[in-house]
Amino acid sequence: MEIAFENRKLRRLCEDEKAADEALGEGCARHLRHRLADLMAAKSVASLCAGFPRAITFEEPEAMALELGDWGVLAFVSNHATPPTKKDGRLDWGRVTRIRIVSIGGGK
């Protein structure tokens, strides 16, 4: 899966292990690294199973979250120029292969 970031702060948390440990704590940062590896290995969002993936309401109507242990969540949205949709108009997460991380933290 292709991963983009909402801003530089989120990119740094995801790409710099030391920055993540300092900002999130070692436990949350460790879970973040595991969830990022899961995202990179997944063929689509629908194939994710680790991190208890679930739909959430965020700033965009259709977002997903993955748990980062007991410390928070990683939230993301589709990053397709034209998002794949189902016949009813809802996002087809089974065909989403490009995501944008929009938030890290926040608790459950």
matplotlib code that plots the C-alpha trace (Angstrom):
import matplotlib.pyplot as plt

x = [0.0, 1.2, 1.3, 1.2, 1.1, -1.2, 1.8, 5.6, 5.0, 3.1, 5.7, 8.5, 6.7, 6.3, 9.9, 12.0, 12.0, 13.6, 11.1, 8.2, 9.6, 10.0, 6.7, 4.5, 6.4, 8.1, 5.0, 2.9, 5.8, 6.4, 2.8, 3.0, 5.9, 4.0, 0.9, 3.0, 4.6, 1.1, -0.1, 2.9, 2.5, -1.3, -2.7, -5.7, -7.2, -9.8, -7.0, -5.8, -6.5, -4.0, -4.8, -8.6, -9.3, -12.6, -14.4, -14.4, -15.7, -12.9, -12.7, -13.5, -16.7, -15.0, -11.9, -10.4, -8.5, -6.0, -5.3, -1.9, -2.2, -3.7, -2.1, -4.1, -5.0, -3.6, -6.3, -6.2, -8.3, -8.2, -5.5, -6.8, -7.4, -10.7, -11.6, -12.9, -16.6, -19.3, -22.5, -24.2, -21.5, -19.7, -15.9, -14.8, -12.1, -11.4, -10.0, -8.2, -4.5, -3.4, -3.9, -3.0, -2.3, -4.2, -3.8, -1.7, -2.6, -5.8, -6.5, -9.3]
y = [0.0, 3.5, 5.8, 9.6, 12.0, 15.0, 17.0, 16.9, 16.2, 13.0, 12.0, 12.5, 10.4, 7.6, 7.8, 8.8, 6.1, 8.4, 11.2, 8.8, 7.3, 10.9, 12.2, 9.1, 7.0, 3.8, 1.6, 3.6, 4.2, 0.4, -0.2, 2.6, 0.9, -2.4, -0.8, 1.0, -2.3, -3.9, -1.0, -1.3, -5.0, -4.9, -5.1, -2.9, -1.5, -4.3, -6.9, -5.3, -7.4, -6.2, -3.1, -3.7, -1.6, 0.3, 3.1, 6.4, 9.9, 12.3, 15.6, 13.6, 11.5, 8.2, 7.4, 4.4, 3.9, 1.3, 0.9, 1.6, -0.6, 1.2, 4.5, 5.8, 5.4, 6.0, 7.5, 7.6, 8.4, 7.3, 9.2, 8.3, 11.3, 9.6, 7.4, 3.9, 3.7, 1.0, 1.3, 3.0, 5.8, 4.7, 4.3, 0.8, 0.1, -3.2, -1.2, 1.5, 1.0, 4.6, 6.2, 9.4, 9.3, 12.2, 11.7, 9.8, 9.6, 10.6, 7.4, 4.9]
z = [0.0, -0.7, 2.3, 2.4, 5.3, 6.2, 7.4, 8.2, 11.9, 11.1, 8.5, 11.1, 13.7, 11.2, 9.7, 12.7, 15.5, 18.1, 17.4, 17.8, 21.0, 22.5, 21.3, 21.9, 24.4, 23.6, 23.8, 21.5, 19.1, 19.0, 18.1, 15.5, 13.8, 13.7, 12.2, 9.6, 8.6, 8.4, 6.2, 3.9, 3.5, 2.9, -0.6, 0.4, 3.5, 3.6, 4.0, 7.3, 10.4, 13.0, 15.1, 15.1, 11.9, 12.1, 10.4, 12.3, 11.8, 11.3, 9.3, 6.2, 6.0, 5.6, 7.7, 9.3, 12.5, 13.8, 17.5, 18.9, 21.9, 24.9, 23.9, 21.0, 17.3, 13.9, 11.6, 7.8, 4.8, 1.2, -0.9, -4.3, -6.7, -7.5, -4.6, -5.5, -4.6, -4.3, -6.3, -3.3, -3.4, -0.3, -0.3, -1.3, 1.2, -0.6, -3.5, -1.5, -2.0, -1.3, 2.1, 3.8, 7.6, 9.2, 12.9, 15.5, 19.2, 21.0, 22.9, 22.3]

ax = plt.figure().add_subplot(projection="3d")
ax.plot(x, y, z, "-o")
ax.set_aspect("equal")
plt.show()
